[in-house]
Amino acid sequence: MLTLVIIVIVLALIFDFVNGMNDAANSIATVVSTRVLPPWLAVAWAAFFNFAAAILFGVAVAKTIGKGIVDPAIITPWLVLAALVGAIVWSAGCTEFGLPISVSHSLIGGLAGAGVAHSGTQVLVGSGLLKVVLFIVLSPLIGLVLGYLLMIAMFWIFRRSTPRRVDRIFRVGQLVSSAAFSLGHGSNDAQKTMGIITVLLFSTGHIDHFYVPLWVILAAYSAIALGTLAGGWRVIRTMGMGLTALKPVGGFCAETGGAASLFLASILGVPVSTTHTITGAILGVGSTVNASAVRWGVAGRIVWAWILTIPCSAFIAGTVIWIFDLCGAGA
């Protein structure tokens, strides 16, 4: 059993690494597209602040993932393994095709799908899932509204400044906003892996009550930072250049709006999608110039990937746990 637990923990950290690769685009797309930083330096900048979030935020999101999606009483190493396989297969495939999905929702879908296939729908925690589904809609809308309002405010504040002066100011400002968004990304997304590892340790008796050990915190933040450092370059191109053309002031507004949303969600313990949030913010910024400045065809592809993430990862995970159960290993 211990060997299986170790294997599942390693797989969870691999998932965290894939999360960092796909979501690297969220943290650095705007600073790359506005040419404030070259790509290699941008990913290093984002990775540092992903890890730095470990000392600034609590573990509220980890507790929601660990106890708020399925009943912890039915959790087994095989079920967690199936959930992670579903999440990793879907996330890696979307990363390969350059689709900035919510890796977080692939984990939630995998956990829910494996739980239902193993023990039925009664194991689902309705209140936790309601929060997740609600913020699938709210997070891009909040990002869009904040990005739009911040951009309008910048237009008014700097209405008498020359474009060159505005660019110079916000090239520096984008370093700050990118760092803030990377902190928000680390604070919310790394905790999802922390939650899945913690519920595994709790269900197998390796910890006597539900708390997140320090080594789990450090391992999860390290994995997501390394994934960000590796970078999902196709996704970065989609997010940074596929949605709309951004200038430094637009990048600053998108990142700042997205970061504010993530900080609030992490404090409240809501597992939101950083992808949804920053995409909404970028669209909000682009809309202030002209609705036609947004490439809505690209946005449509992204939305379809969002819609399919939970059911597809749930289906894959459910199939995997069904095979485990059939072989007598899932119990």
N, C-alpha and C positions, 0 to 999 in steps of 0.2 A: 504493500500500500504506500509506503514512504517513497519508493521509487516512482510510482505513478504520480504522487503529489508533486515531486520535484520536476517531473517531465511537464506536468500541466503548468507549473509556475514558470518554467522556462518558455513554454509556448505563450503564456500570457505576456511575458516581457517581449517576445517577438512581435506579438500583436501591438504592443505599445510602440515598438520601433516602427512598424508599418504605419501606425497612427501618425507618428512624427513625420514620416516620409510624405504621406498624403497631405497632412495639414501644414507642412512647411510652407506651402503656397499661401495659406491664410496669413501667416506672419510676415512673409517677405514679398508677396506679389506686388504690392504697391511701391515699395522702395526699389524694386528691380525695374518695374515698368517706367518709373519716373527717373531712373538712372541716378538715384541718390547713392546707391551702393551697388558694386558689382555682385553678381549672384553668389560667388564663393564667400565673400565677406558678409553678405546678407544672411546666409544660412548660419554662419558662425555666430553672428550677432543674435539671431533668433534662438539658437540652441542654448546660448549662455543664459538668456532670460527665461527660457523654458525651465531650466534647472533651478534658477534663482527663486522661482515661485515656491519651491519646497519650504523655504524659511518664512514665507509671508502669509500663507493661507492655511486654513485648517483642513479637516477631512470630511466636511459635511456631504460633499458629492459622493465620496467613497462609501459613506453609510447608506446613501440612497440607492446606489447600485447594488451594494451587498445585501440590503434588507428590503428594498422597495420595488423590486421587479417581480421576483418569484419568491415563494415561501422558502426561507433558508433551511427548513426542516427536510426538504426533498433534495437538497444539493448533495451531489456526489462528485468525486473527481472525474468520473466518466461524463457526467452531465456538463461540467465546466469545460471539459475537453471538447465535447461536441459543440458547445456554444462558441468556443474560440475558433474551431475549425470553420464554422459558418461565417464568423466575422472576418477571419483572415482571408478566406477564399474570395468573398465578395469585395473586401477592401483592396486586396492586391490586384484583382481583376480591373476594378475601376481606376486604380492608380496607373496601371499599365495603359489604359485607354484615355488617360488624361482627364478623368471625371472627378471633380472635387466633391466627393460624397461626404456624408457625415459618418466617419469611422466609429464615432460613439454610438450612433444609432444601429450600426451593424452589430455591435456587441450586445446592445439591448435586445435587438431582434433575435440574435443567436441564443441568448439566455432564455427569452420567452419561448421561442420555438422548441428548444430542447426540453424545457420544463413541461410544456403542453404535450409534446410527443411522448414524454416519459410518464407523466402522472395526471394529465388532463387539465382542462382550463381552470379548475378550481384553485390551482397553485398560483395563479397570477395575482399580483397585488394591485388592485384596481386604482388606488390613490396614486401610487408611484407611476404607473403607466399613463394615467390621466395627465400628470405633470409633463411627462415626456412628450405625449401627443400634442398637448396644448402648446408647448414651446417649439414644436416643429413649425407651427404657424406663426407664433409670436416672435421668435428670435430673428428671422429675416425681416419681419415688419418693424421691429424695434431698431434693428441695424439700419434699415432703409430710412426711417424717420429721423434718427439721430444724425446719420450721414447727410441727409438733405438739409436739416436745420443748421448743422454746423457749417455747411458750405454756404448757405444763405448768409449766416452771421459773418463769415470771412469776407464775402463779397461786400458787405456793408462796412465792416471795420476797415478794410483796406481799399475802399472805393477810390481814394485819392492817391494810392501808391502805384508806381509803375510795375508792369508785369515782371521786370527783371528783379526789382527789390522784393516783390512777393515771393518769387522763386527762391531767392537767396535765403530769406527768412525760413521758408518751409522746408528747405533742404535740411536745415538743422532740426526743425520741428519734427520732421519725419523720423529722425533717429529716435526721438523721445517717444513718438506715438507707436512706432514699430516695436520698441522695447516694451511698452505698456501692453500692446496686444499679445506679444509673446508671453508675458507674465500671465495674462488672462488665459491664454491657450494652455500653458502648463498647469495652471491652477485648476482648470476644469477637466481637461482630458486625461492628464496623468492619474487623477484621482479615480477614474473609471477602472483602470487596471488595478489600482490599489484596492478598490472595492471587491473585484472578482477574486483577487488573491486572498484577501482577508476572509471572505465568506467560505472559501475553500479550506483555509486553515482552521476556521471555527467549526465547520461541519465535520472535519476529520479529527477533531479533538486536539489539534496542535496548539491552539490557544483556548483558554477556558471561558473567555467572554469576548464579545465583539468589540475589538479595538484594532487600530492599524499600527502594527509594529514599525519601529523606526527603519529597520532594514528594508521593509516593503516600500516605505515612502522614498527612500534614497534610490532603490532599484528602479522603481517606476519612473521617477523623474530623470534618472540617468538614461533609461531606454528611450524615452520620448525625445530627449535632447539629442541623442545620437541619431535617431531617425530623422529629425529635423536637419541635422548636419549632413546626412546623406542626401536629403532633398528629393522630392518627386518632381523632376524637371518638366514633365509633360503637363502636370497639374498646374505648376507655376506659370507656364505659358498660357494656359486657359484662363486662369484667374487674373494674371497681370496684364495680358494683352488681348485676351479674347472677348472680355465683357465690354470694356469701354476704354477710351484713351484717357489717361490720368496725368495731371500735372502734380508737382509736389504738394500744393495746397489741397488738392482733392485727395491725395494719398493720406495726408495728415488727418483730414476730416473723417475719412473712411475708417482708418485705424483707431482713432480716438473714440468714435462712436461705437465701434465693435468692442474695444477694450472696456468701456464703461458698462456695456451690457454683460460682458463676461465676468467682470468683478462682482457685479450685483448677483448674478446667477450662482457664482461659486460661494459667496457668503450665505445665500439662501439655501444652498444644497441642491440646486436644480441642475441636472445633467443636460446642458444645452449643446447645440452643435456650433462649434467655432466657424465651420464652413458656412452654415446658414447665415450666421450673424454677419460675417465679413462680406459675403456675397450681397446680402441686402444693403449693407452700408455702401458698397461700391456702386450698386445700382442707384441708390439714393443720391449719391454725389453726381453720377453721370446724368441723372434726370434734371438737375438744376441747370445744366447747360441747354439741353434739348433732349426730349424723349428719344429722338432718332439717334442720339449719340450712343445710346445703349444698344448693343448687339443682342436683340431679344431672341434670336434664333439660338445663340450659344446659351443664353439664360434658360431657354426652354429645355435644352438637353440636360442642363444641370438639375432643373426642377424634377424632370423625369427620374433621374438617378436618385434624387432624394426620396421620391415617392416609393420607388422600388426597393430601397435599402432594407427596411425592416422586414417586409414579407419575404424577400429573397434570402437574406441571411437567416431568417427564421426557418425557411424551408430547408436550406442546406443543413443547418444544425439539427432540425427535427429528423431529417433523413439519417444523419450520422448517429444520433442516439438510438434511433429505431434499429439500425444495424447492430449497435452495441448490445441492445436489449435482446435482439434475436440471437446473438451469440452468447447470451448469458453473462455479459460483462457489465451491463449498465446498472445493475441493481446495487 
